[in-house]
Amino acid sequence: MKILAIGATGFVGSRVTRQLMGQGHQVALFHRGDTTTRDLHSLIHFYGTRNQLPDFKAQFEQFAPDVVLDIIPFTEAQAQDIIPVFGGFLQRIVAISSGDVYRNYEGLQGQGNRPPDAVPLTEDAPLRETRYPYRDLEGLDFEFQQDYDKILVEQVLMEHPDIYWTILRLPAMYGAGDRQHRFLPYLQQMVDQQPILLEEEQARWRFSHGYVENIAAAIALAVTDDRAAGRIYNLGEASTPTLLERIQTLGNLVNWHGEIVTLPKDQLPSHLQMNLQWQYHLAMDTTRLREELGYVEPIPEAEALQQTIAWEQENMTTTSLEQ
Ligand SMILES: NC(=O)c1ccc[n+]([C@@H]2O[C@H](COP(=O)([O-])OP(=O)(O)OC[C@H]3O[C@@H](n4cnc5c(N)ncnc54)[C@H](OP(=O)(O)O)[C@@H]3O)[C@@H](O)[C@H]2O)c1
């Protein structure tokens, strides 16, 4: 199969590319050229920013992809722009979305006025009623922060009459190269022999995660299996533990015997008091992907966590975790 992948040289994208190559598919990459690794050099690279995609129409047509995988669609305009570029010769577009489309996400942020939706959230769970979830949020360093909205990206593709699409809603990803270092604060406290303090409600919060290699495998599967046409899939772990359970699992893997202390919000140190409504869980149901496409994680959770811990150790101020 021929696949044109937009933005597939980074954290999850590079892994998808490698897995597709390993399966014998022909992959061409469109990106600016700032992010890549030696093992991807042999592929066809089209260099440009995504607003230059129309300039490459003739070259894309010559490559004649069976599927376009868009790893980095963030805004409504970006989704709209892609259609005329590939319209006419495109078989299917696979677009990367996010669990932040669900209504519980705005509840978590203290927006909207709905009670929490029951979890795990299936692909048919209610979506946010507010738009642009990161607009004007302080402390974000993200080029498309003001206009980011995956709901609008999804709508543009799903409502277009001539496009076969697949939408993949990603969870919080972890693994080597995770710029958010999702587990680092907990691992650092374990190394420092500090008790880990959590707000009571936060300790019970469920938030879908996925190991980046496993998420890449799910994306590669949806790209190469035409049964994914016209389908939305949640990606992520099969069942979502509470935050307390997730930290305990990490602690067990590093032989940590410290304490996790849960407290009412007003008794936590102010720097740990987060302005989030923890009763809004973000646990996604991934049954559809498993039943319809036969998805199974290639890497077991314990191995995924151990590999991530080993990588995070390089980011710690002291490295005395036992594994
Ligand atoms: N991380 C998570 O936990 C999480 C959760 C939910 C959803 N997601 C979704 O996952 C996707 C991000 O994947 P990732 O982590 O692999 O991204 P990444 O590591 O940031 O990589 C970005 C890729 O896009 C290219 N790129 C960046 N800006 C570009 C531009 N203006 N024009 C053309 N190419 C550009 C980069 O290559 P060059 O630098 O060479 O251009 C690179 O290939 C997003 O759609 C995000 O919403 C992530």
The ligand as an ORCA input file, in Angstrom:
! r2SCAN-3c Opt
* xyz 0 1
  N       0.950     13.564     22.922
  C      -0.259     13.189     23.340
  O      -0.423     12.716     24.480
  C      -1.458     13.348     22.423
  C      -2.728     13.124     22.922
  C      -3.818     13.225     22.069
  C      -3.623     13.562     20.716
  N      -2.358     13.795     20.258
  C      -2.174     14.169     18.827
  O      -1.017     13.547     18.281
  C      -0.518     14.400     17.239
  C       0.940     14.746     17.506
  O       1.772     13.670     17.134
  P       3.321     13.661     17.508
  O       3.416     13.641     18.999
  O       3.986     12.605     16.747
  O       3.786     15.123     17.024
  P       5.236     15.769     17.117
  O       6.222     14.900     17.837
  O       5.046     17.172     17.586
  O       5.701     15.794     15.582
  C       5.176     16.769     14.717
  C       5.372     16.319     13.286
  O       4.796     17.267     12.409
  C       5.803     17.918     11.605
  N       5.408     19.334     11.596
  C       5.267     20.154     12.661
  N       4.808     21.353     12.268
  C       4.646     21.298     10.918
  C       4.195     22.216      9.944
  N       3.800     23.451     10.264
  N       4.155     21.820      8.652
  C       4.541     20.569      8.303
  N       4.973     19.637      9.196
  C       5.030     20.007     10.483
  C       7.127     17.589     12.298
  O       8.223     17.486     11.405
  P       9.099     18.787     11.047
  O       9.526     19.384     12.359
  O      10.245     18.237     10.234
  O       8.198     19.695     10.282
  C       6.822     16.201     12.846
  O       6.883     15.246     11.801
  C      -1.382     15.651     17.229
  O      -2.421     15.532     16.298
  C      -1.943     15.647     18.642
  O      -3.135     16.389     18.756
  C      -1.276     13.697     21.080
*
